[in-house]
Amino acid sequence: MCTPVLRARALVLVLICMTGLAPVLARTLSLAAAEALAMRYNPSLVAARHGIGVARGLARQDRLWPNPRLSISGGSGAPVGSPGEFSTRVMLTQPIALTPRIARHAAVGRAGVREASARLRVKAWQIRGRVAHVYTRWRSATYAVTEARHLIASERVLMRLVAERVRAAQISPVGASDVQLLAAQARLLRETWRTRREEAKAALVALVGRRAQRPWSAPTPSRWRPPMAAKAQTTALARRPDLRLAEVDRHYRQSVHRYQRARRLGWMTVGAGIGLDRQVLRGVPAQPIDRSIELSASLPLPFWNRNQGNRDAARAQVLRARARILALRWRIRHAIDRDLFRLQRLRARAHRLARLRHHVRQAAALALQGLRLGQVHTASALAVFTDQLTLTEAWLKTRAAVADARTALRIALGGPKEPS
């Protein structure tokens, strides 16, 4: 039955919420939200985005033709005793590629843009991986601090019961010092995980590149499950951005090789111009000015330098890019196998520690009950609580290692992101 006091309390709470006097809760930060903030504000990613603009500018320059050349020349015979002699030449020349040099150079520029975009994706993938690792450490430390608080609360009950026995002269104060030492160890465990939590939070803020306007509350738990070994291999080879970058780099090296092959012949120069010429000889009437249209073409002869060294170097770059792809695939397969094996071993160890911790918690509850009734000796209860502290510390470390291994495997697969 709802009493008048409960009704009054409910009414007061409703009024407080309606008037806006309730305290503002801290915003819960999920891993997806942290990754989105890092993708937006991280300075290294901003610099990588500008790198794409640089590549686009170079690609635009690679599509342009060389500028034409305008040459004007003239001469007079007056200084050497031929006052009626002069000549003037005006020529406009334009280099023309004999091979598809412009198209190959433009293809190199487009491949450079794709490579810059792939490098940005790899950089973003690396930043997401760091954010995921730091977020996992923050989440594990937050959970460990909560567990340490529960442990301290149960040990305070033990300290209170032991103090009552000391006052009743059932045990000496010297025997109660071990209980105080145990409580100090529990508080030290809590402070250690608090320090790790603050360090992880500071590292997360540094990766994001911007301090939050409102404080972040405890992170949400993870629900991502690792796939099977065969599916993990397929997923990694399909989603890894660094493998995609290696493929793009191979296409870029092939474009450079084709461009170097197109450069084996130089530029053919074609020109057109107008020439004016007049000569006056002694005893001969003045002649009219001779006008002529002049055409010129020059072709380089590829006898010694046919760009052999650059072509060989470009071919070697293509072969090296292919070898890098094979080596990267090999490393990815072995890294995923290693991470899966490590995760399985850690999960098995964490499961065993969790079962032992459950049993020791039940034993600690029975020890407290027996201590209240005077059926359990203080030393026996202290031994049970010491085992509880030791197992809890080992379980928390193993649980954090499992979370780190899961995050490492998730990043090794190239995704997917955790739900918000």
ChimeraX attribute file (.defattr): number of C-alpha atoms within 10 A of each C-alpha:
attribute: neighborCount
match mode: 1-to-1
recipient: residues
	/A:1	4
	/A:2	6
	/A:3	7
	/A:4	9
	/A:5	9
	/A:6	11
	/A:7	11
	/A:8	11
	/A:9	11
	/A:10	12
	/A:11	11
	/A:12	12
	/A:13	14
	/A:14	12
	/A:15	13
	/A:16	13
	/A:17	11
	/A:18	10
	/A:19	9
	/A:20	9
	/A:21	10
	/A:22	12
	/A:23	8
	/A:24	8
	/A:25	10
	/A:26	11
	/A:27	12
	/A:28	12
	/A:29	16
	/A:30	20
	/A:31	23
	/A:32	16
	/A:33	14
	/A:34	20
	/A:35	23
	/A:36	14
	/A:37	17
	/A:38	24
	/A:39	21
	/A:40	14
	/A:41	14
	/A:42	19
	/A:43	15
	/A:44	16
	/A:45	18
	/A:46	13
	/A:47	11
	/A:48	18
	/A:49	16
	/A:50	13
	/A:51	17
	/A:52	20
	/A:53	14
	/A:54	15
	/A:55	20
	/A:56	18
	/A:57	13
	/A:58	17
	/A:59	20
	/A:60	13
	/A:61	13
	/A:62	19
	/A:63	18
	/A:64	12
	/A:65	13
	/A:66	12
	/A:67	9
	/A:68	14
	/A:69	12
	/A:70	13
	/A:71	11
	/A:72	12
	/A:73	10
	/A:74	12
	/A:75	11
	/A:76	17
	/A:77	14
	/A:78	11
	/A:79	7
	/A:80	8
	/A:81	9
	/A:82	14
	/A:83	13
	/A:84	15
	/A:85	16
	/A:86	17
	/A:87	16
	/A:88	15
	/A:89	17
	/A:90	16
	/A:91	18
	/A:92	16
	/A:93	18
	/A:94	18
	/A:95	18
	/A:96	17
	/A:97	17
	/A:98	15
	/A:99	17
	/A:100	13
	/A:101	24
	/A:102	19
	/A:103	15
	/A:104	22
	/A:105	23
	/A:106	20
	/A:107	20
	/A:108	25
	/A:109	24
	/A:110	21
	/A:111	23
	/A:112	25
	/A:113	22
	/A:114	20
	/A:115	23
	/A:116	24
	/A:117	20
	/A:118	22
	/A:119	23
	/A:120	23
	/A:121	20
	/A:122	19
	/A:123	18
	/A:124	20
	/A:125	21
	/A:126	16
	/A:127	20
	/A:128	25
	/A:129	20
	/A:130	19
	/A:131	24
	/A:132	24
	/A:133	21
	/A:134	24
	/A:135	26
	/A:136	25
	/A:137	25
	/A:138	26
	/A:139	22
	/A:140	25
	/A:141	27
	/A:142	20
	/A:143	20
	/A:144	26
	/A:145	22
	/A:146	14
	/A:147	17
	/A:148	24
	/A:149	16
	/A:150	13
	/A:151	21
	/A:152	21
	/A:153	14
	/A:154	17
	/A:155	23
	/A:156	15
	/A:157	12
	/A:158	24
	/A:159	20
	/A:160	11
	/A:161	16
	/A:162	26
	/A:163	18
	/A:164	14
	/A:165	19
	/A:166	16
	/A:167	12
	/A:168	10
	/A:169	10
	/A:170	13
	/A:171	16
	/A:172	14
	/A:173	14
	/A:174	9
	/A:175	13
	/A:176	18
	/A:177	13
	/A:178	16
	/A:179	24
	/A:180	16
	/A:181	11
	/A:182	18
	/A:183	23
	/A:184	13
	/A:185	16
	/A:186	24
	/A:187	16
	/A:188	13
	/A:189	22
	/A:190	22
	/A:191	14
	/A:192	14
	/A:193	22
	/A:194	19
	/A:195	14
	/A:196	19
	/A:197	23
	/A:198	15
	/A:199	16
	/A:200	22
	/A:201	19
	/A:202	15
	/A:203	17
	/A:204	24
	/A:205	19
	/A:206	14
	/A:207	23
	/A:208	23
	/A:209	17
	/A:210	15
	/A:211	11
	/A:212	10
	/A:213	6
	/A:214	10
	/A:215	12
	/A:216	14
	/A:217	13
	/A:218	16
	/A:219	18
	/A:220	14
	/A:221	13
	/A:222	16
	/A:223	8
	/A:224	13
	/A:225	8
	/A:226	15
	/A:227	14
	/A:228	9
	/A:229	14
	/A:230	10
	/A:231	11
	/A:232	20
	/A:233	20
	/A:234	12
	/A:235	17
	/A:236	22
	/A:237	19
	/A:238	13
	/A:239	15
	/A:240	20
	/A:241	23
	/A:242	20
	/A:243	22
	/A:244	19
	/A:245	21
	/A:246	21
	/A:247	18
	/A:248	21
	/A:249	25
	/A:250	23
	/A:251	20
	/A:252	24
	/A:253	24
	/A:254	20
	/A:255	23
	/A:256	26
	/A:257	23
	/A:258	20
	/A:259	24
	/A:260	24
	/A:261	22
	/A:262	22
	/A:263	23
	/A:264	18
	/A:265	19
	/A:266	20
	/A:267	18
	/A:268	15
	/A:269	18
	/A:270	16
	/A:271	17
	/A:272	15
	/A:273	17
	/A:274	15
	/A:275	17
	/A:276	15
	/A:277	17
	/A:278	16
	/A:279	17
	/A:280	16
	/A:281	12
	/A:282	8
	/A:283	6
	/A:284	7
	/A:285	8
	/A:286	12
	/A:287	11
	/A:288	10
	/A:289	12
	/A:290	11
	/A:291	12
	/A:292	12
	/A:293	12
	/A:294	13
	/A:295	13
	/A:296	12
	/A:297	12
	/A:298	11
	/A:299	13
	/A:300	10
	/A:301	10
	/A:302	11
	/A:303	6
	/A:304	7
	/A:305	11
	/A:306	17
	/A:307	16
	/A:308	14
	/A:309	11
	/A:310	17
	/A:311	20
	/A:312	14
	/A:313	14
	/A:314	21
	/A:315	19
	/A:316	14
	/A:317	19
	/A:318	21
	/A:319	14
	/A:320	14
	/A:321	21
	/A:322	18
	/A:323	14
	/A:324	17
	/A:325	19
	/A:326	14
	/A:327	11
	/A:328	15
	/A:329	17
	/A:330	11
	/A:331	12
	/A:332	19
	/A:333	18
	/A:334	12
	/A:335	16
	/A:336	20
	/A:337	17
	/A:338	13
	/A:339	18
	/A:340	21
	/A:341	14
	/A:342	17
	/A:343	21
	/A:344	15
	/A:345	13
	/A:346	19
	/A:347	19
	/A:348	14
	/A:349	16
	/A:350	21
	/A:351	15
	/A:352	13
	/A:353	19
	/A:354	19
	/A:355	11
	/A:356	17
	/A:357	20
	/A:358	15
	/A:359	13
	/A:360	20
	/A:361	21
	/A:362	14
	/A:363	17
	/A:364	23
	/A:365	16
	/A:366	15
	/A:367	23
	/A:368	24
	/A:369	14
	/A:370	15
	/A:371	19
	/A:372	15
	/A:373	9
	/A:374	12
	/A:375	11
	/A:376	15
	/A:377	12
	/A:378	23
	/A:379	13
	/A:380	12
	/A:381	23
	/A:382	22
	/A:383	15
	/A:384	20
	/A:385	26
	/A:386	21
	/A:387	18
	/A:388	22
	/A:389	24
	/A:390	13
	/A:391	19
	/A:392	25
	/A:393	18
	/A:394	17
	/A:395	21
	/A:396	22
	/A:397	16
	/A:398	20
	/A:399	22
	/A:400	22
	/A:401	20
	/A:402	22
	/A:403	21
	/A:404	20
	/A:405	22
	/A:406	24
	/A:407	25
	/A:408	20
	/A:409	24
	/A:410	24
	/A:411	21
	/A:412	23
	/A:413	24
	/A:414	22
	/A:415	18
	/A:416	11
	/A:417	14
	/A:418	15
	/A:419	11
	/A:420	11
